Amino acid sequence: MPHVVLPREILPADGRFGCGPSKIRPEQLAALAGSGASILGTSHRQKPVKNLVGSVRSRLAELFRLPDGYEIIVGNGGSTAFWDAAAFGLIERRAQNLVYGEFGGKFAAAAGAPWLQAPDVRKADPGASIAAAAIEGVDVYAWPHNETSTGVATQISRVHGDEGALTVIDATSAAGGIDFSVSETDVYYFAPQKNLGSDGGLWFAAVSPAAIERIERIAASDRYIPEFLSLKNALDNSRLQQTLNTPAVSTLILLDEQLSWILGNGGLEWADARTRESSQALYDWAEASSVATPFVSDPADRSPVVVTIDFDESVDAAAIAASLRQNGIVDTEPYRKLGRNQLRIATFVSIDPEDVRQLIRCVDYTLENI
């Protein structure tokens, strides 16, 4: 396929705009090859790796401004493993799952486990959000903070349902890039390969005292829980600065460096301002364009970290993405299952807002010359 050769002066300094995994900064790679070189390949039961786990947990607690009694827990696997772990060890009887994209739907599927009552699944069309509604008998209210597949973000507010009901938030593509109050949640869980600029293999969660009590109570019941998917195992091991099985040590090193960088620049408030600067530049461009428009129509639902832009039928967005890729600007394609004529662009905290502005210049140039 022929492509447009972009002038060097409008190219971004870094052409990575993928929504997962995300751009990893050179300083993180330097840490991996530097201080990390003495840790990789060593026992995860000894102090160097346990100190690394402790540093990550401490920095996440600082980033999220954890209230008294909240803890950071870590487990093997990613968010997919956490969904199954929640079905075994967090949902007591029934969940309410909000679905407005791919990832909310995956947790809803896990919440349909045969030992639980069928979840109350509330769906919105892709590109829109839906609100939780307190109903009798639901003990977990769950939805994504940011839907990676569609670019919809929601406000995080605790659901006041039955006594003891938990608010459980999927934060994989939001954590570290969108400011919020963790006290409005009981479980804020994520894999760290988006704003937190790391790799796969681990999940993390900020958990409230109420969530801890629920985890311990279900673990003490007669419910069968596989050891690998036991949240009680994750809780107990996290308090020992370790994981049940060997952790992804490179993931921890990359994450620790990213957390140090975010905290050093001002923490979650700074990160939120940076992602909103980048995303707003794209939304403003699309609003002003004659051939593009933000996919998420309601500005209140528009994500600051994942921007989805629709194009009219006169433009082949796939050809635009392919041409950009030939120039080293990668991973702007839409989510594969959404099937829309659009670009999906990450504006995670590692992505320089100036690179986003350069990307816009590149898209304009491509539209004019393709």
C-alpha positions in Angstrom: 0.0 0.0 0.0 1.5 3.4 -0.9 2.0 5.8 1.9 2.7 9.5 2.5 6.2 10.3 3.5 6.0 12.8 6.4 8.4 15.7 6.6 10.9 15.1 9.4 10.1 18.4 11.1 6.5 17.3 11.9 7.3 13.8 13.2 6.9 13.3 17.0 10.0 12.5 18.9 8.5 9.2 19.9 6.0 7.5 17.6 4.4 5.1 20.1 0.7 5.8 20.7 -0.6 2.4 21.5 -3.2 1.7 24.1 -1.6 -1.4 25.5 1.1 -2.1 26.1 2.1 1.5 26.4 5.2 3.5 25.7 8.0 2.7 28.1 10.4 5.7 28.8 14.1 5.3 28.1 14.8 6.0 31.8 12.8 3.0 32.8 14.9 0.8 30.4 18.0 2.3 31.9 16.9 1.3 35.4 16.2 -2.2 34.1 19.7 -2.5 32.7 21.3 -0.6 35.6 20.1 -1.3 39.2 17.8 -4.0 37.9 20.7 -6.1 36.6 21.6 -7.2 40.1 18.0 -8.2 40.9 16.9 -10.0 37.8 17.7 -13.7 38.1 17.7 -13.7 41.9 15.4 -15.3 44.5 12.1 -13.5 45.0 12.1 -14.7 48.6 15.2 -12.7 49.5 15.6 -9.0 50.5 16.5 -7.4 47.1 13.3 -8.5 45.4 11.1 -8.2 48.5 12.5 -4.6 49.0 11.4 -3.9 45.4 7.9 -5.2 46.0 7.8 -3.1 49.2 8.9 0.0 47.2 6.3 -0.5 44.6 3.5 -1.0 47.2 4.7 2.1 49.1 4.8 4.3 46.1 1.4 3.1 44.9 0.0 3.9 48.3 1.5 7.4 48.0 0.2 7.9 44.5 -3.3 7.0 45.4 -3.2 8.8 48.7 -4.5 5.7 50.5 -6.7 6.4 53.6 -5.9 4.6 56.9 -6.7 0.9 56.7 -6.4 0.6 52.9 -3.6 -1.7 51.5 -2.0 -2.4 48.2 -2.0 -6.0 47.3 -0.3 -7.7 44.4 -0.9 -11.1 42.7 0.4 -13.2 39.8 -1.4 -12.8 36.5 -3.1 -9.7 35.0 -6.6 -8.3 35.1 -8.0 -11.4 33.5 -6.7 -13.4 36.5 -8.2 -10.8 38.9 -11.7 -11.2 37.3 -11.6 -14.9 38.1 -10.1 -14.3 41.5 -12.9 -11.8 42.3 -15.5 -14.4 41.3 -14.0 -16.9 43.7 -13.0 -14.6 46.6 -14.7 -11.2 46.4 -18.3 -11.5 45.1 -20.3 -13.1 47.9 -23.6 -13.7 46.1 -24.3 -11.3 43.2 -22.5 -8.6 41.3 -23.8 -5.7 39.3 -21.6 -5.1 36.2 -21.7 -2.0 34.1 -20.7 -2.8 30.5 -19.8 -0.1 27.9 -17.0 -1.8 26.2 -14.9 -5.0 26.0 -13.3 -5.1 29.4 -16.4 -4.4 31.4 -18.0 -7.3 29.6 -15.2 -9.6 30.5 -15.6 -9.0 34.2 -19.4 -9.5 33.8 -18.7 -12.9 32.2 -16.5 -13.9 35.1 -19.2 -12.8 37.6 -21.5 -15.3 36.0 -19.7 -18.2 37.7 -22.1 -21.1 38.5 -21.7 -20.7 42.3 -22.9 -17.1 42.2 -26.3 -15.7 41.4 -26.5 -14.3 37.8 -25.1 -10.8 37.7 -27.2 -7.7 37.1 -25.5 -6.6 33.8 -26.3 -3.1 32.7 -25.1 -2.2 29.2 -24.6 1.0 27.2 -23.8 1.3 23.6 -20.1 1.6 22.8 -19.1 5.2 23.1 -21.5 6.0 26.0 -21.5 5.2 29.7 -24.1 3.9 32.1 -24.6 4.6 35.8 -24.7 2.0 38.6 -28.0 1.7 40.5 -28.3 0.3 44.0 -30.5 -2.8 44.1 -31.3 -5.3 46.9 -29.1 -8.4 46.9 -26.1 -7.0 45.1 -22.9 -7.1 47.1 -20.4 -6.0 44.5 -20.8 -3.0 42.1 -18.2 -3.2 39.3 -17.3 -1.1 36.3 -14.2 0.2 34.5 -12.8 3.6 35.4 -11.7 3.9 31.8 -12.9 1.6 29.0 -9.8 1.0 26.9 -11.7 -0.3 23.9 -13.9 2.7 23.4 -12.3 5.7 25.1 -15.1 6.2 27.7 -14.2 7.3 31.2 -16.5 7.5 34.2 -16.6 9.3 37.5 -15.8 7.1 40.5 -18.4 7.4 43.2 -19.3 4.7 45.8 -22.6 2.9 45.4 -24.6 3.0 48.6 -26.5 -0.3 48.3 -27.0 -3.1 50.8 -25.0 -2.8 54.0 -21.5 -4.0 53.2 -21.7 -3.8 49.4 -18.4 -3.1 47.8 -17.5 -0.8 44.9 -15.0 -2.5 42.7 -13.3 -0.6 39.9 -11.2 -1.8 36.9 -8.4 0.7 36.6 -6.1 -0.9 34.2 -6.0 1.9 31.7 -6.8 4.7 34.2 -4.4 4.0 37.1 -1.7 6.6 37.2 -3.3 8.9 34.6 -6.6 10.0 35.9 -7.1 11.6 39.3 -9.8 10.3 41.6 -10.6 9.7 45.3 -9.7 6.1 46.2 -12.0 6.4 49.3 -14.9 6.2 46.8 -13.9 2.6 46.1 -13.3 -0.6 47.9 -11.1 -2.3 45.3 -9.2 -0.3 42.6 -7.4 -3.0 40.6 -5.2 -2.9 37.6 -2.4 -4.4 35.5 0.4 -1.9 35.2 1.1 -1.8 31.4 -0.8 1.5 30.5 -0.1 4.8 32.3 2.2 3.0 34.7 4.4 2.1 31.8 5.3 -1.4 32.8 4.9 -4.9 31.5 2.5 -7.8 32.1 2.4 -10.7 34.6 1.1 -9.0 37.7 -2.1 -7.3 39.0 -2.3 -4.8 41.8 -5.2 -3.5 43.9 -5.9 -0.8 46.4 -8.3 -2.5 48.9 -10.4 -1.0 51.7 -10.8 -2.5 55.2 -14.3 -3.6 54.1 -12.8 -5.4 51.1 -10.2 -7.1 53.3 -12.9 -8.3 55.6 -14.8 -9.7 52.7 -11.7 -11.5 51.3 -10.9 -13.0 54.6 -14.5 -14.1 55.4 -15.0 -15.8 52.0 -11.6 -17.5 52.3 -12.7 -18.9 55.7 -15.9 -20.3 54.3 -16.4 -23.7 52.6 -16.2 -22.2 49.1 -13.6 -23.8 46.9 -10.9 -21.3 45.8 -7.9 -22.3 43.7 -4.7 -21.4 45.4 -3.5 -19.3 42.4 -6.7 -17.3 42.4 -7.0 -16.8 46.1 -7.2 -13.1 47.1 -6.4 -14.2 50.7 -3.1 -15.7 49.4 -2.4 -12.4 47.6 -3.2 -10.4 50.7 -1.1 -12.5 53.0 1.9 -12.6 50.6 1.7 -8.9 49.9 2.1 -8.2 53.6 5.3 -10.2 53.3 6.4 -8.2 50.3 6.1 -11.1 47.9 3.7 -13.0 45.6 2.5 -16.6 45.8 4.7 -17.6 42.8 7.7 -16.0 41.2 6.7 -12.4 40.2 7.5 -10.7 36.9 10.6 -8.9 38.3 11.2 -6.8 35.2 7.6 -5.5 35.5 8.3 -4.5 39.1 11.5 -2.6 38.1 9.8 -0.7 35.3 6.9 0.1 37.5 9.0 1.3 40.4 10.9 3.7 38.1 7.6 5.0 36.6 6.1 5.6 40.0 9.2 7.5 41.1 9.0 9.7 38.0 5.2 10.5 38.4 5.6 11.2 42.1 8.6 13.3 41.5 6.7 15.5 39.1 3.7 16.0 41.4 1.8 12.7 41.6 -1.6 11.9 40.4 -2.7 15.6 40.1 0.2 16.3 37.8 -0.3 13.1 35.7 -4.0 14.0 35.3 -3.2 17.5 34.0 -0.7 16.0 31.6 -3.0 13.4 30.1 -5.8 16.0 29.8 -3.6 18.4 28.0 -2.8 15.7 25.4 -6.3 14.4 25.0 -7.9 17.8 24.8 -5.6 18.7 21.9 -7.0 15.7 20.0 -10.6 16.4 20.9 -10.3 20.0 19.9 -8.8 19.0 16.6 -11.5 16.5 15.9 -14.3 19.0 16.8 -12.8 21.5 14.4 -12.3 18.9 11.6 -14.5 18.6 8.6 -13.9 14.8 8.3 -13.4 13.7 11.9 -15.3 13.7 15.2 -14.8 12.4 18.7 -16.4 8.9 18.9 -17.6 9.6 22.4 -20.2 12.2 21.9 -20.7 13.4 25.4 -17.7 15.4 26.6 -18.3 14.3 30.1 -17.6 10.7 29.1 -14.5 11.4 27.0 -11.4 9.7 28.4 -8.3 11.7 29.1 -6.0 8.7 28.4 -7.6 6.9 25.4 -8.9 9.0 22.5 -11.1 7.5 19.8 -11.7 9.6 16.7 -14.3 8.6 14.0 -13.8 9.6 10.4 -16.5 10.0 7.8 -16.8 7.6 4.8 -14.7 9.8 2.6 -11.7 8.9 4.7 -10.2 5.4 5.1 -8.9 5.5 8.7 -7.1 2.2 8.2 -5.1 3.7 5.4 -4.2 6.7 7.6 -3.0 4.4 10.4 -1.1 2.2 7.9 0.6 5.3 6.4 1.5 6.6 9.8 3.0 3.3 10.7 5.3 3.4 7.7 6.6 6.7 9.1 7.3 5.2 12.6 4.0 6.4 14.2 2.6 3.1 15.5 -0.5 1.6 17.1 -3.1 4.2 16.2 -5.5 1.5 14.8 -9.0 1.1 16.4 -9.8 -1.6 18.9 -10.1 -4.7 16.7 -13.5 -5.8 17.9 -15.1 -2.4 17.6 -15.0 -2.4 13.9 -15.2 1.3 13.3 -13.6 3.7 10.8 -11.6 5.4 13.4 -8.2 6.0 15.1 -7.6 5.1 18.7 -4.7 7.1 20.3 -3.3 6.7 23.8 -2.5 9.8 25.7 -1.0 8.0 28.7 1.2 10.0 31.0 4.4 8.8 29.4 3.4 10.4 26.1 4.7 13.9 25.7 1.9 16.4 24.9 4.1 17.9 22.3 4.3 14.5 20.6 0.5 14.5 20.5 0.5 17.9 18.8 3.0 16.6 16.3 0.8 13.6 15.7 -2.1 15.9 14.8 0.2 17.7 12.3 1.1 14.3 10.8 -2.6 13.3 10.5 -3.4 16.5 8.8 -0.6 16.2 6.4 -1.6 12.6 5.6 -5.2 13.6 5.0 -4.1 16.3 2.6 -1.7 14.0 0.7 -2.9 10.4 0.8 
